[in-house]
Amino acid sequence: MSTFNDLIRSKELVLVDFSAEWCGPCKMQAPILKELASQVPTDKVKIIKIDVDRNQELAARMNISGVPTLVLYKNGQQVWRQSGMMPLHGLKQLINSYLN
């Protein structure tokens, strides 16, 4: 099984969604991320969902204090981070800016 560090060090951009099952905004963000996944090149972008309740140690290590928190990694380095919901057009713009 891959570790978190292995996943974010891949050659693709990696968008990590730190969320929780009980979180209302997380439930609203989920279909937006699903739609995003269908609109970005899968060979260049990975979208990963991490449940903070099931991965408390990782969430603490990543300083996740609110959900949803979206973090974008490029070559293993965090290049963007936001807590709260993000609309589809904003996420597409963000992804495209790092693909170019």
N, C-alpha and C positions, 0 to 999 in steps of 0.2 A: 504494500500500500504506500502511496506517495505521501510525503509529509507536506505540510503547508508551505515550507520553504522551497521544496521541490516544485510545487505547483506554481508559485509566483516567479520562479526563476526561469520559466519556460520562455521560448522565443516569441510566443504570442503575448499580446496585451492581456492582462488578467484583471477582470472586474470582480471584486469580492463584495458580496452582499451579506453583511453581518445583520442577522435578524432573529426574531423569536416568534414562536407559534402564537403567543398571546397578544402580540403587537398588532393593533389595527392598521397603522400606516404601513407596516411590513406586508400585510395582506393586500393592501392596495398597490404596493410597489411590485409585488410578484408578477402580475400580468404584464406590467410595463417592461420588466426585465425579460420576460418570455418573448414579448414582441420584439424587443431589441435584439435578442439572440437570433431571431428569424431574419433580421435585416442587416446584420454585420457578417463579414466573412469569417466562417468558423475556423478557417486555417490561420487566422490572424488574431482572433479575439476569443478568450474563454471567459465564461461567466460562472462564478462559483457562489453557492449559497452556504453560509455557515450559521448554524443555530447557536446563539451565544449561551443558551442554557445547557446544551449538550457539549459545548466546547468552552467551558468557563476559563480554563487556564489560558487558552489561546486568546480569548477575548480580553482577558486581563493584560496579557503580554502586549497586545496590540492597542491597549488603552481605549477600548470601546466602552463608552459610558452611556450611550444612547443608541436605540435602534429605531429605524434602520440606519446603519452607517454603511456607506458605499466607499470602497477604497480601490483605486486603480493603480496597478503595478506595471512597470515596463522594465524588462531585464532585471527583475528582482527588486527594483527600487520603487518605493511609493512615490507617485507623481501627482496624485490628486486624492482628496478625501472630503467627504461631506456627510454630515448627519442629517437625517430627515429625508423626505421623499424627493425624488428627482423626476421631472417629466421626460417622456420619451425623446422629444426633440433636443432637449439639453444633453441627454446621455449620448445620442447619436453625434451631436456636434463635438462633444468631449472626445469620444472614441475616434472620430475622423481626424481631430486635430493631432492625435498621437500616432495615427497610422501614416500620416504624410511625412 
